[in-house]
Amino acid sequence: MTPAEAWASVVAGEDAAIYAYSVAGARVPAADRRRARAAMDAHRERRARASALVSAAGGTPPPPGAAYALPEEVARPRIAARLLAEVDNALVAVYADAAGASIGSDRRWAARCAADCAASAVAWGATPQAFPQSTA
């Protein structure tokens, strides 16, 4: 996987995460909404940086989808939290792939993002994983 391909996967994953947070963030318990907003802002910032890395690697960042299919209707707080855990957990592997395809500060940033996404997934209720499932 080239760096441009890896970072393009990150952009696509972050777009999906932003969509999920925009839907599910409003449906988490009231006490968790501030955390959901902060996480969505972090996903937006990471998407912007990953998009710049795609361009720097000679690629074209993928555009966001018009909508994304959610695994189920997000009608209850528990379902919302589960969706956010799944989205963040999926990004762990995407960032691990980006770290593997990168060097230097970009590699360190991807590894930090993978760790941040793993911690967020666990905070939303995911089971901790020893190693991410690769998307490659």
C-alpha positions in Angstrom: 0.0 0.0 0.0 1.4 3.4 -1.0 1.3 6.3 1.4 -1.2 8.1 -0.8 -3.5 5.0 -0.7 -3.1 4.6 3.0 -3.9 8.2 3.7 -6.8 8.1 1.3 -8.2 5.2 3.4 -7.8 7.4 6.5 -9.7 10.2 4.8 -12.6 7.8 3.8 -12.6 6.3 7.3 -12.7 9.8 8.9 -15.5 10.8 6.6 -17.5 7.8 7.8 -16.7 8.6 11.4 -17.8 12.2 11.1 -21.1 11.1 9.6 -21.6 8.5 12.4 -20.8 11.1 15.0 -23.3 13.6 13.5 -26.0 11.0 13.7 -25.2 9.1 16.9 -23.7 12.0 18.8 -27.1 13.5 19.3 -28.5 10.3 20.7 -25.9 9.4 23.3 -26.8 10.1 26.9 -26.8 13.8 27.7 -23.8 13.4 29.9 -21.7 12.1 27.0 -22.7 14.7 24.3 -19.8 17.0 25.1 -17.4 14.1 24.6 -19.1 13.1 21.4 -18.8 16.7 20.0 -15.1 16.8 21.0 -14.5 13.5 19.3 -16.3 14.7 16.1 -14.1 17.8 16.1 -11.0 15.6 16.5 -12.2 13.4 13.5 -12.6 16.6 11.4 -9.1 17.8 12.3 -7.6 14.4 11.6 -9.5 14.2 8.3 -8.1 17.6 7.2 -4.5 16.5 8.0 -4.9 13.1 6.3 -6.3 14.9 3.3 -3.2 17.1 3.1 -1.0 14.0 3.4 -2.8 12.3 0.5 -2.1 15.4 -1.6 1.5 15.6 -0.4 2.0 12.0 -1.4 0.8 12.7 -4.9 -2.8 11.5 -4.6 -6.2 13.0 -4.7 -8.2 12.9 -1.5 -11.5 11.0 -1.9 -14.6 13.1 -1.6 -17.0 12.4 1.3 -20.0 10.2 0.6 -23.4 11.8 0.4 -24.5 9.4 3.1 -23.3 6.3 4.8 -25.2 3.1 5.6 -25.4 2.6 9.3 -25.6 -1.0 10.6 -28.9 -0.3 12.4 -31.3 2.5 13.2 -29.7 4.7 15.9 -32.8 5.1 18.1 -31.4 4.6 21.6 -28.4 5.8 23.5 -27.0 2.3 23.8 -27.1 1.8 20.0 -25.5 5.2 19.5 -22.6 4.4 21.8 -22.1 1.0 20.1 -22.0 2.7 16.7 -19.4 5.2 17.9 -17.3 2.3 19.4 -17.5 0.4 16.1 -16.5 3.4 14.0 -13.5 4.3 16.3 -12.5 0.7 16.5 -12.5 0.4 12.7 -10.2 3.5 12.4 -7.6 1.8 14.6 -6.7 -0.6 11.8 -6.9 2.1 9.1 -4.4 4.3 11.1 -2.2 1.3 11.7 -2.0 0.7 8.0 -1.2 4.4 7.4 1.6 4.1 10.0 3.0 1.1 8.2 3.0 3.0 4.9 4.6 6.2 6.3 7.8 7.4 7.9 8.9 10.0 10.4 6.5 12.3 12.0 3.6 11.1 9.7 4.2 7.6 11.0 4.2 8.8 14.6 1.0 10.8 14.1 -0.7 7.8 12.6 0.3 5.6 15.5 -1.0 8.3 18.0 -4.3 8.5 16.1 -4.6 4.7 16.2 -4.1 4.8 20.0 -6.6 7.7 20.4 -9.2 5.9 18.3 -8.7 2.7 20.3 -9.1 4.6 23.6 -12.2 6.3 22.3 -13.7 3.0 21.2 -13.2 1.5 24.6 -14.7 4.6 26.2 -17.8 4.0 24.1 -18.0 0.4 25.2 -15.8 -1.6 22.8 -13.8 -4.6 24.1 -10.1 -3.7 24.1 -8.1 -5.4 21.3 -4.5 -6.5 21.5 -3.9 -5.8 17.8 -6.0 -4.0 15.2 -7.6 -6.0 12.3 -5.8 -4.9 9.2 -7.9 -3.4 6.3 -5.4 -4.6 3.7 
